Amino acid sequence: MLLKVGELARRSGMTVRTLHHYDAIGLLTPSARSDAGYRLYNRDDIARLHQIQAMRQLDLSLADIGALLARPDASLSTVIEQQIAALTRQIDRATDLRDRLHRLRGQLMTGEEPDLADWLTTLEMMTMQDKYLTQDEQDQLRSNKLAGAANWPALIQAVHALMDRGVSVECKEAQALANRWMSMVADYTGGDPRLLSKLDTMHRNEPALQVKSGITTDMLAYMTRAVRHSKLALYAKYLSPQELQRMHDGDERYVSEWPGLVAEIRRAMDNHQTVDDPSVQKLAQRWMNLFNAYVGTDPETHRKLQSAYENEPALLAGTGIDRAMLAYLRDALEIAQLQ
């Protein structure tokens, strides 16, 4: 059976405009055309549309969906399994909220005074996280947090104490706390640069979260400076004072732009995008442009940095960058030079 675009739109609950757009970008091209030129969709087209819409519910972009569907191992059964898992998580969340509401109603009916402040704070935090994190990411953070939650209050208090005393980020106390901070952040995020980038954005944009956690924007800036100082001290073993000063001067742009770019590259790697993929080529070029702006274009400086990365594992700690990513980017850039 073949369906015209209007009938497919009506029966699938989509718009004709969306189906036309999918066709225009090559995501869903109808298998046939009528003599009058109308789009005609068959059973395989509809199955592919199900895959597309299921992936949309998993918060994937159209570009990512196209890349995944182009893979030879893409299958409808796998997508349906992912969709079932996502719906199961939604059901679990709704069930948990329903149980909380039942308990609250029970307290009110028996005349017990519930702690509404805690309840409202919990709701606020749940809503806040939904704005920035997927449910999978929230579950991952919740699991990771259980292991080290007890250590965070003491660390935050210690950092506040240093800041109140006006202690420089270069002193040993600040450096020791910075190392602990980076280690705990790595444990909390599982070393995932995407989570790190999202959490950083959430903390900077949500004053209520800063009050709740005690991690203010000033504290984030203080810890960032402390971490950068410790890494610049390692770079100093390999670079000239002039090269080191250039990196120091470029710190602000590095801090603001690098995490998001690293997260995008990690996502491409996780999606098994090849280094000759046009989107990967663009990411590699962005990397090179930012890297050159940060350290300069001198090949000798680049050679020194390569040596530093090979000999100083602490330089990449907490950045989301590893040797596999560096090799991935190097291969992508080599292909770009050949084109």
Secondary structure as GFF3:
##gff-version 3
##sequence-region A 1 339
A	DSSP	beta_strand	3	4	.	.	.	ID=ss1
A	DSSP	alpha_helix	5	12	.	.	.	ID=ss2
A	DSSP	alpha_helix	16	24	.	.	.	ID=ss3
A	DSSP	beta_strand	32	33	.	.	.	ID=ss4
A	DSSP	beta_strand	39	41	.	.	.	ID=ss5
A	DSSP	alpha_helix	43	57	.	.	.	ID=ss6
A	DSSP	alpha_helix	62	69	.	.	.	ID=ss7
A	DSSP	alpha_helix	76	109	.	.	.	ID=ss8
A	DSSP	alpha_helix	116	132	.	.	.	ID=ss9
A	DSSP	alpha_helix	135	148	.	.	.	ID=ss10
A	DSSP	three_ten_helix	149	151	.	.	.	ID=ss11
A	DSSP	alpha_helix	152	165	.	.	.	ID=ss12
A	DSSP	alpha_helix	172	189	.	.	.	ID=ss13
A	DSSP	alpha_helix	193	205	.	.	.	ID=ss14
A	DSSP	alpha_helix	207	213	.	.	.	ID=ss15
A	DSSP	alpha_helix	217	235	.	.	.	ID=ss16
A	DSSP	alpha_helix	241	249	.	.	.	ID=ss17
A	DSSP	alpha_helix	251	270	.	.	.	ID=ss18
A	DSSP	alpha_helix	278	295	.	.	.	ID=ss19
A	DSSP	alpha_helix	299	311	.	.	.	ID=ss20
A	DSSP	three_ten_helix	313	315	.	.	.	ID=ss21
A	DSSP	alpha_helix	323	338	.	.	.	ID=ss22
###
